[in-house]
Amino acid sequence: MSMLQLRDKFDSQDLKQWLDDHGYGAGQNFWIGANDLAKPGLFRWGLTANEVTFSKWARGEPNFMTIRGETEHCVELNPNTMEWNDSGCSKRMHFICETFSN
């Protein structure tokens, strides 16, 4: 099990359907498994270190802001719009994981 990787628009659409079916979304963002901790500006998936090739950034994102001394390096997902935002990695919020079959 690891934090979710959204590999393409189909993964994003499937996740949106699942979130809607299970009543998630109203004002609650989620961590997904992408970050640029290793090299700022180059987003990779945490488990595999593969470069993020599909993304759905919100307008003006990523913006790499520094808030209270912490630069935004991790990626959160807005389940209503399915758009991404970079945010400080210490921010407390729910996260989405995926499991792998053998």
MODELLER restraints for C-alpha pairs under 7 A, 6 or more apart:
rsr = mdl.restraints
at = mdl.atoms
rsr.add(forms.Gaussian(group=physical.xy_distance, feature=features.Distance(at['CA:1:A'], at['CA:97:A']), mean=6.51, stdev=0.5))
rsr.add(forms.Gaussian(group=physical.xy_distance, feature=features.Distance(at['CA:1:A'], at['CA:98:A']), mean=5.59, stdev=0.5))
rsr.add(forms.Gaussian(group=physical.xy_distance, feature=features.Distance(at['CA:1:A'], at['CA:99:A']), mean=4.40, stdev=0.5))
rsr.add(forms.Gaussian(group=physical.xy_distance, feature=features.Distance(at['CA:1:A'], at['CA:100:A']), mean=6.48, stdev=0.5))
rsr.add(forms.Gaussian(group=physical.xy_distance, feature=features.Distance(at['CA:2:A'], at['CA:47:A']), mean=6.56, stdev=0.5))
rsr.add(forms.Gaussian(group=physical.xy_distance, feature=features.Distance(at['CA:2:A'], at['CA:97:A']), mean=5.29, stdev=0.5))
rsr.add(forms.Gaussian(group=physical.xy_distance, feature=features.Distance(at['CA:2:A'], at['CA:98:A']), mean=5.67, stdev=0.5))
rsr.add(forms.Gaussian(group=physical.xy_distance, feature=features.Distance(at['CA:2:A'], at['CA:99:A']), mean=6.72, stdev=0.5))
rsr.add(forms.Gaussian(group=physical.xy_distance, feature=features.Distance(at['CA:3:A'], at['CA:32:A']), mean=5.78, stdev=0.5))
rsr.add(forms.Gaussian(group=physical.xy_distance, feature=features.Distance(at['CA:3:A'], at['CA:33:A']), mean=4.61, stdev=0.5))
rsr.add(forms.Gaussian(group=physical.xy_distance, feature=features.Distance(at['CA:3:A'], at['CA:96:A']), mean=5.82, stdev=0.5))
rsr.add(forms.Gaussian(group=physical.xy_distance, feature=features.Distance(at['CA:3:A'], at['CA:97:A']), mean=4.10, stdev=0.5))
rsr.add(forms.Gaussian(group=physical.xy_distance, feature=features.Distance(at['CA:3:A'], at['CA:98:A']), mean=6.09, stdev=0.5))
rsr.add(forms.Gaussian(group=physical.xy_distance, feature=features.Distance(at['CA:4:A'], at['CA:32:A']), mean=5.18, stdev=0.5))
rsr.add(forms.Gaussian(group=physical.xy_distance, feature=features.Distance(at['CA:4:A'], at['CA:33:A']), mean=5.15, stdev=0.5))
rsr.add(forms.Gaussian(group=physical.xy_distance, feature=features.Distance(at['CA:4:A'], at['CA:96:A']), mean=5.63, stdev=0.5))
rsr.add(forms.Gaussian(group=physical.xy_distance, feature=features.Distance(at['CA:4:A'], at['CA:97:A']), mean=4.70, stdev=0.5))
rsr.add(forms.Gaussian(group=physical.xy_distance, feature=features.Distance(at['CA:4:A'], at['CA:98:A']), mean=5.21, stdev=0.5))
rsr.add(forms.Gaussian(group=physical.xy_distance, feature=features.Distance(at['CA:5:A'], at['CA:32:A']), mean=6.69, stdev=0.5))
rsr.add(forms.Gaussian(group=physical.xy_distance, feature=features.Distance(at['CA:5:A'], at['CA:33:A']), mean=5.70, stdev=0.5))
rsr.add(forms.Gaussian(group=physical.xy_distance, feature=features.Distance(at['CA:5:A'], at['CA:45:A']), mean=6.50, stdev=0.5))
rsr.add(forms.Gaussian(group=physical.xy_distance, feature=features.Distance(at['CA:6:A'], at['CA:12:A']), mean=6.08, stdev=0.5))
rsr.add(forms.Gaussian(group=physical.xy_distance, feature=features.Distance(at['CA:7:A'], at['CA:54:A']), mean=5.85, stdev=0.5))
rsr.add(forms.Gaussian(group=physical.xy_distance, feature=features.Distance(at['CA:8:A'], at['CA:54:A']), mean=5.36, stdev=0.5))
rsr.add(forms.Gaussian(group=physical.xy_distance, feature=features.Distance(at['CA:16:A'], at['CA:79:A']), mean=6.78, stdev=0.5))
rsr.add(forms.Gaussian(group=physical.xy_distance, feature=features.Distance(at['CA:19:A'], at['CA:25:A']), mean=6.93, stdev=0.5))
rsr.add(forms.Gaussian(group=physical.xy_distance, feature=features.Distance(at['CA:25:A'], at['CA:79:A']), mean=5.03, stdev=0.5))
rsr.add(forms.Gaussian(group=physical.xy_distance, feature=features.Distance(at['CA:25:A'], at['CA:80:A']), mean=5.62, stdev=0.5))
rsr.add(forms.Gaussian(group=physical.xy_distance, feature=features.Distance(at['CA:29:A'], at['CA:76:A']), mean=6.36, stdev=0.5))
rsr.add(forms.Gaussian(group=physical.xy_distance, feature=features.Distance(at['CA:29:A'], at['CA:77:A']), mean=5.53, stdev=0.5))
rsr.add(forms.Gaussian(group=physical.xy_distance, feature=features.Distance(at['CA:29:A'], at['CA:78:A']), mean=4.85, stdev=0.5))
rsr.add(forms.Gaussian(group=physical.xy_distance, feature=features.Distance(at['CA:29:A'], at['CA:79:A']), mean=6.35, stdev=0.5))
rsr.add(forms.Gaussian(group=physical.xy_distance, feature=features.Distance(at['CA:30:A'], at['CA:76:A']), mean=5.36, stdev=0.5))
rsr.add(forms.Gaussian(group=physical.xy_distance, feature=features.Distance(at['CA:30:A'], at['CA:77:A']), mean=5.20, stdev=0.5))
rsr.add(forms.Gaussian(group=physical.xy_distance, feature=features.Distance(at['CA:30:A'], at['CA:78:A']), mean=6.79, stdev=0.5))
rsr.add(forms.Gaussian(group=physical.xy_distance, feature=features.Distance(at['CA:30:A'], at['CA:93:A']), mean=6.17, stdev=0.5))
rsr.add(forms.Gaussian(group=physical.xy_distance, feature=features.Distance(at['CA:30:A'], at['CA:94:A']), mean=5.08, stdev=0.5))
rsr.add(forms.Gaussian(group=physical.xy_distance, feature=features.Distance(at['CA:30:A'], at['CA:95:A']), mean=4.74, stdev=0.5))
rsr.add(forms.Gaussian(group=physical.xy_distance, feature=features.Distance(at['CA:30:A'], at['CA:96:A']), mean=6.47, stdev=0.5))
rsr.add(forms.Gaussian(group=physical.xy_distance, feature=features.Distance(at['CA:31:A'], at['CA:75:A']), mean=6.06, stdev=0.5))
rsr.add(forms.Gaussian(group=physical.xy_distance, feature=features.Distance(at['CA:31:A'], at['CA:76:A']), mean=4.36, stdev=0.5))
rsr.add(forms.Gaussian(group=physical.xy_distance, feature=features.Distance(at['CA:31:A'], at['CA:77:A']), mean=6.14, stdev=0.5))
rsr.add(forms.Gaussian(group=physical.xy_distance, feature=features.Distance(at['CA:31:A'], at['CA:93:A']), mean=6.95, stdev=0.5))
rsr.add(forms.Gaussian(group=physical.xy_distance, feature=features.Distance(at['CA:31:A'], at['CA:94:A']), mean=6.35, stdev=0.5))
rsr.add(forms.Gaussian(group=physical.xy_distance, feature=features.Distance(at['CA:31:A'], at['CA:95:A']), mean=4.34, stdev=0.5))
rsr.add(forms.Gaussian(group=physical.xy_distance, feature=features.Distance(at['CA:31:A'], at['CA:96:A']), mean=6.31, stdev=0.5))
rsr.add(forms.Gaussian(group=physical.xy_distance, feature=features.Distance(at['CA:32:A'], at['CA:75:A']), mean=6.01, stdev=0.5))
rsr.add(forms.Gaussian(group=physical.xy_distance, feature=features.Distance(at['CA:32:A'], at['CA:76:A']), mean=5.84, stdev=0.5))
rsr.add(forms.Gaussian(group=physical.xy_distance, feature=features.Distance(at['CA:32:A'], at['CA:77:A']), mean=6.61, stdev=0.5))
rsr.add(forms.Gaussian(group=physical.xy_distance, feature=features.Distance(at['CA:32:A'], at['CA:95:A']), mean=6.21, stdev=0.5))
rsr.add(forms.Gaussian(group=physical.xy_distance, feature=features.Distance(at['CA:32:A'], at['CA:96:A']), mean=5.93, stdev=0.5))
rsr.add(forms.Gaussian(group=physical.xy_distance, feature=features.Distance(at['CA:33:A'], at['CA:45:A']), mean=5.49, stdev=0.5))
rsr.add(forms.Gaussian(group=physical.xy_distance, feature=features.Distance(at['CA:33:A'], at['CA:46:A']), mean=5.43, stdev=0.5))
rsr.add(forms.Gaussian(group=physical.xy_distance, feature=features.Distance(at['CA:34:A'], at['CA:43:A']), mean=6.17, stdev=0.5))
rsr.add(forms.Gaussian(group=physical.xy_distance, feature=features.Distance(at['CA:34:A'], at['CA:44:A']), mean=5.40, stdev=0.5))
rsr.add(forms.Gaussian(group=physical.xy_distance, feature=features.Distance(at['CA:34:A'], at['CA:45:A']), mean=4.42, stdev=0.5))
rsr.add(forms.Gaussian(group=physical.xy_distance, feature=features.Distance(at['CA:34:A'], at['CA:46:A']), mean=5.82, stdev=0.5))
rsr.add(forms.Gaussian(group=physical.xy_distance, feature=features.Distance(at['CA:34:A'], at['CA:74:A']), mean=6.23, stdev=0.5))
rsr.add(forms.Gaussian(group=physical.xy_distance, feature=features.Distance(at['CA:34:A'], at['CA:75:A']), mean=5.57, stdev=0.5))
rsr.add(forms.Gaussian(group=physical.xy_distance, feature=features.Distance(at['CA:35:A'], at['CA:43:A']), mean=5.12, stdev=0.5))
rsr.add(forms.Gaussian(group=physical.xy_distance, feature=features.Distance(at['CA:35:A'], at['CA:44:A']), mean=5.63, stdev=0.5))
rsr.add(forms.Gaussian(group=physical.xy_distance, feature=features.Distance(at['CA:35:A'], at['CA:45:A']), mean=6.54, stdev=0.5))
rsr.add(forms.Gaussian(group=physical.xy_distance, feature=features.Distance(at['CA:35:A'], at['CA:46:A']), mean=6.78, stdev=0.5))
rsr.add(forms.Gaussian(group=physical.xy_distance, feature=features.Distance(at['CA:35:A'], at['CA:73:A']), mean=5.46, stdev=0.5))
rsr.add(forms.Gaussian(group=physical.xy_distance, feature=features.Distance(at['CA:35:A'], at['CA:74:A']), mean=4.33, stdev=0.5))
rsr.add(forms.Gaussian(group=physical.xy_distance, feature=features.Distance(at['CA:35:A'], at['CA:75:A']), mean=5.91, stdev=0.5))
rsr.add(forms.Gaussian(group=physical.xy_distance, feature=features.Distance(at['CA:36:A'], at['CA:42:A']), mean=5.31, stdev=0.5))
rsr.add(forms.Gaussian(group=physical.xy_distance, feature=features.Distance(at['CA:36:A'], at['CA:43:A']), mean=4.37, stdev=0.5))
rsr.add(forms.Gaussian(group=physical.xy_distance, feature=features.Distance(at['CA:36:A'], at['CA:44:A']), mean=6.16, stdev=0.5))
rsr.add(forms.Gaussian(group=physical.xy_distance, feature=features.Distance(at['CA:36:A'], at['CA:73:A']), mean=5.26, stdev=0.5))
rsr.add(forms.Gaussian(group=physical.xy_distance, feature=features.Distance(at['CA:36:A'], at['CA:74:A']), mean=6.68, stdev=0.5))
rsr.add(forms.Gaussian(group=physical.xy_distance, feature=features.Distance(at['CA:37:A'], at['CA:73:A']), mean=5.83, stdev=0.5))
rsr.add(forms.Gaussian(group=physical.xy_distance, feature=features.Distance(at['CA:43:A'], at['CA:51:A']), mean=6.05, stdev=0.5))
rsr.add(forms.Gaussian(group=physical.xy_distance, feature=features.Distance(at['CA:43:A'], at['CA:52:A']), mean=5.64, stdev=0.5))
rsr.add(forms.Gaussian(group=physical.xy_distance, feature=features.Distance(at['CA:44:A'], at['CA:50:A']), mean=5.36, stdev=0.5))
rsr.add(forms.Gaussian(group=physical.xy_distance, feature=features.Distance(at['CA:44:A'], at['CA:51:A']), mean=4.27, stdev=0.5))
rsr.add(forms.Gaussian(group=physical.xy_distance, feature=features.Distance(at['CA:44:A'], at['CA:52:A']), mean=5.08, stdev=0.5))
rsr.add(forms.Gaussian(group=physical.xy_distance, feature=features.Distance(at['CA:45:A'], at['CA:51:A']), mean=6.42, stdev=0.5))
rsr.add(forms.Gaussian(group=physical.xy_distance, feature=features.Distance(at['CA:45:A'], at['CA:52:A']), mean=6.36, stdev=0.5))
rsr.add(forms.Gaussian(group=physical.xy_distance, feature=features.Distance(at['CA:56:A'], at['CA:83:A']), mean=5.17, stdev=0.5))
rsr.add(forms.Gaussian(group=physical.xy_distance, feature=features.Distance(at['CA:56:A'], at['CA:84:A']), mean=5.71, stdev=0.5))
rsr.add(forms.Gaussian(group=physical.xy_distance, feature=features.Distance(at['CA:57:A'], at['CA:83:A']), mean=5.29, stdev=0.5))
rsr.add(forms.Gaussian(group=physical.xy_distance, feature=features.Distance(at['CA:57:A'], at['CA:84:A']), mean=4.42, stdev=0.5))
rsr.add(forms.Gaussian(group=physical.xy_distance, feature=features.Distance(at['CA:57:A'], at['CA:85:A']), mean=6.14, stdev=0.5))
rsr.add(forms.Gaussian(group=physical.xy_distance, feature=features.Distance(at['CA:58:A'], at['CA:83:A']), mean=5.08, stdev=0.5))
rsr.add(forms.Gaussian(group=physical.xy_distance, feature=features.Distance(at['CA:58:A'], at['CA:84:A']), mean=5.53, stdev=0.5))
rsr.add(forms.Gaussian(group=physical.xy_distance, feature=features.Distance(at['CA:58:A'], at['CA:85:A']), mean=6.19, stdev=0.5))
rsr.add(forms.Gaussian(group=physical.xy_distance, feature=features.Distance(at['CA:61:A'], at['CA:85:A']), mean=5.88, stdev=0.5))
rsr.add(forms.Gaussian(group=physical.xy_distance, feature=features.Distance(at['CA:61:A'], at['CA:86:A']), mean=6.76, stdev=0.5))
rsr.add(forms.Gaussian(group=physical.xy_distance, feature=features.Distance(at['CA:62:A'], at['CA:85:A']), mean=6.10, stdev=0.5))
rsr.add(forms.Gaussian(group=physical.xy_distance, feature=features.Distance(at['CA:62:A'], at['CA:86:A']), mean=5.33, stdev=0.5))
rsr.add(forms.Gaussian(group=physical.xy_distance, feature=features.Distance(at['CA:64:A'], at['CA:71:A']), mean=6.06, stdev=0.5))
rsr.add(forms.Gaussian(group=physical.xy_distance, feature=features.Distance(at['CA:64:A'], at['CA:72:A']), mean=4.96, stdev=0.5))
rsr.add(forms.Gaussian(group=physical.xy_distance, feature=features.Distance(at['CA:64:A'], at['CA:73:A']), mean=6.88, stdev=0.5))
rsr.add(forms.Gaussian(group=physical.xy_distance, feature=features.Distance(at['CA:64:A'], at['CA:86:A']), mean=6.78, stdev=0.5))
rsr.add(forms.Gaussian(group=physical.xy_distance, feature=features.Distance(at['CA:65:A'], at['CA:71:A']), mean=5.63, stdev=0.5))
rsr.add(forms.Gaussian(group=physical.xy_distance, feature=features.Distance(at['CA:65:A'], at['CA:72:A']), mean=5.70, stdev=0.5))
rsr.add(forms.Gaussian(group=physical.xy_distance, feature=features.Distance(at['CA:66:A'], at['CA:72:A']), mean=6.26, stdev=0.5))
rsr.add(forms.Gaussian(group=physical.xy_distance, feature=features.Distance(at['CA:70:A'], at['CA:88:A']), mean=6.00, stdev=0.5))
rsr.add(forms.Gaussian(group=physical.xy_distance, feature=features.Distance(at['CA:71:A'], at['CA:88:A']), mean=5.87, stdev=0.5))
rsr.add(forms.Gaussian(group=physical.xy_distance, feature=features.Distance(at['CA:72:A'], at['CA:86:A']), mean=5.45, stdev=0.5))
rsr.add(forms.Gaussian(group=physical.xy_distance, feature=features.Distance(at['CA:72:A'], at['CA:87:A']), mean=4.25, stdev=0.5))
rsr.add(forms.Gaussian(group=physical.xy_distance, feature=features.Distance(at['CA:72:A'], at['CA:88:A']), mean=4.15, stdev=0.5))
rsr.add(forms.Gaussian(group=physical.xy_distance, feature=features.Distance(at['CA:72:A'], at['CA:89:A']), mean=6.75, stdev=0.5))
rsr.add(forms.Gaussian(group=physical.xy_distance, feature=features.Distance(at['CA:73:A'], at['CA:86:A']), mean=5.96, stdev=0.5))
rsr.add(forms.Gaussian(group=physical.xy_distance, feature=features.Distance(at['CA:73:A'], at['CA:87:A']), mean=6.03, stdev=0.5))
rsr.add(forms.Gaussian(group=physical.xy_distance, feature=features.Distance(at['CA:73:A'], at['CA:88:A']), mean=5.94, stdev=0.5))
rsr.add(forms.Gaussian(group=physical.xy_distance, feature=features.Distance(at['CA:73:A'], at['CA:89:A']), mean=6.28, stdev=0.5))
rsr.add(forms.Gaussian(group=physical.xy_distance, feature=features.Distance(at['CA:74:A'], at['CA:86:A']), mean=5.43, stdev=0.5))
rsr.add(forms.Gaussian(group=physical.xy_distance, feature=features.Distance(at['CA:74:A'], at['CA:87:A']), mean=5.39, stdev=0.5))
rsr.add(forms.Gaussian(group=physical.xy_distance, feature=features.Distance(at['CA:74:A'], at['CA:88:A']), mean=6.13, stdev=0.5))
rsr.add(forms.Gaussian(group=physical.xy_distance, feature=features.Distance(at['CA:74:A'], at['CA:89:A']), mean=5.15, stdev=0.5))
rsr.add(forms.Gaussian(group=physical.xy_distance, feature=features.Distance(at['CA:75:A'], at['CA:84:A']), mean=6.42, stdev=0.5))
rsr.add(forms.Gaussian(group=physical.xy_distance, feature=features.Distance(at['CA:75:A'], at['CA:85:A']), mean=5.64, stdev=0.5))
rsr.add(forms.Gaussian(group=physical.xy_distance, feature=features.Distance(at['CA:75:A'], at['CA:86:A']), mean=4.59, stdev=0.5))
rsr.add(forms.Gaussian(group=physical.xy_distance, feature=features.Distance(at['CA:75:A'], at['CA:87:A']), mean=6.02, stdev=0.5))
rsr.add(forms.Gaussian(group=physical.xy_distance, feature=features.Distance(at['CA:76:A'], at['CA:84:A']), mean=5.68, stdev=0.5))
rsr.add(forms.Gaussian(group=physical.xy_distance, feature=features.Distance(at['CA:76:A'], at['CA:85:A']), mean=5.36, stdev=0.5))
rsr.add(forms.Gaussian(group=physical.xy_distance, feature=features.Distance(at['CA:76:A'], at['CA:86:A']), mean=6.27, stdev=0.5))
rsr.add(forms.Gaussian(group=physical.xy_distance, feature=features.Distance(at['CA:76:A'], at['CA:87:A']), mean=6.68, stdev=0.5))
rsr.add(forms.Gaussian(group=physical.xy_distance, feature=features.Distance(at['CA:77:A'], at['CA:83:A']), mean=5.83, stdev=0.5))
rsr.add(forms.Gaussian(group=physical.xy_distance, feature=features.Distance(at['CA:77:A'], at['CA:84:A']), mean=4.74, stdev=0.5))
rsr.add(forms.Gaussian(group=physical.xy_distance, feature=features.Distance(at['CA:77:A'], at['CA:85:A']), mean=6.55, stdev=0.5))
rsr.add(forms.Gaussian(group=physical.xy_distance, feature=features.Distance(at['CA:78:A'], at['CA:84:A']), mean=6.39, stdev=0.5))
